[in-house]
């Protein structure tokens, strides 16, 4: 996976998935915050 964007405010990582398609292959992954 390749990270294409990071949303620090909502603590999200947007990565380009391995599957291509007409709707795109972007997946939003919640990055875990450990105290």
LINSUL-V932251 format. One record per pair of residues at least 12 apart in sequence whose C-alpha atoms are under 10 Angstrom apart, sorted by the first residue. I is the first residue (numbers start at 1). J is the second residue. Records with the same first field share a line. If there is no record, write none. Layout:
# LINSUL-V932251
I = J  J
This chain:
# LINSUL-V932251
1 = 14  15  16  17  18  26  27
2 = 14  15  16  17  18  26
3 = 15  16  17  26  27  28  29
4 = 16  26
5 = 28
6 = 28  29  31
7 = 28  30  31
8 = 31
10 = 30  31
11 = 29  30  31  32  33
12 = 28  29  30  31  32
13 = 27  28  29  30  31
14 = 26  27  28  29  30  31
15 = 27  28  29
16 = 28
